[in-house]
Amino acid sequence: MMVAPITFGLLIYTGTSIPKNPHLTFFIAFFFSTLLAIATVIYLKKQGIVSDVDVSIREQRVQPLVYGTIYCGVGFLLLKYLNASHLVQGLMFCYAINTAIVWFITREWKISIHAIGLSGPLVAIWLHGFHYPIIMGITLVLICVSRVILKAHTPAQVIVGSGLGMSLAYFELTILFL
């Protein structure tokens, strides 16, 4: 849950095109990509709908993913209305569409949301001009290896998650927004 706010912060507050209302833009991005998702998972845990805040059981992930898709979709529309930068709009669009794709995959197979959730924003940061391949690569590998060591995922689940996250984000951002 820390990747999205850090990424949106870098995209909004750095570079040549800082928006006229960066704090509002950041708040909307943070609220719809992170805060609502955290609140929803906590609420679902208290209601007994999910067993833990990590939503580690595949079947329990569908409902939070549906909500996440809706939240990010609304966030995208608001960012578009505010005329946020194309990359900021694009990243929120990626969160909405990629969450929907993960939602459909999760119905049949447990894919690594951590790997997707880091690899997509790394692509956005790269496209923004932060070219640190070693640091980015090590970070992604560490997340993926940790998910396997914790027995949360198989190597295939993290590899597919990483590859899917990077390829979807690259396609969505470069073709639709840049």
PyMOL commands that set and color helices and strands:
alter all, ss='L'
color gray80, all
select helices_A, chain A and resi 3-13+22-46+58-81+86-106+113-128+133-149+155-177
alter helices_A, ss='H'
color red, helices_A
deselect
rebuild
show_as cartoon
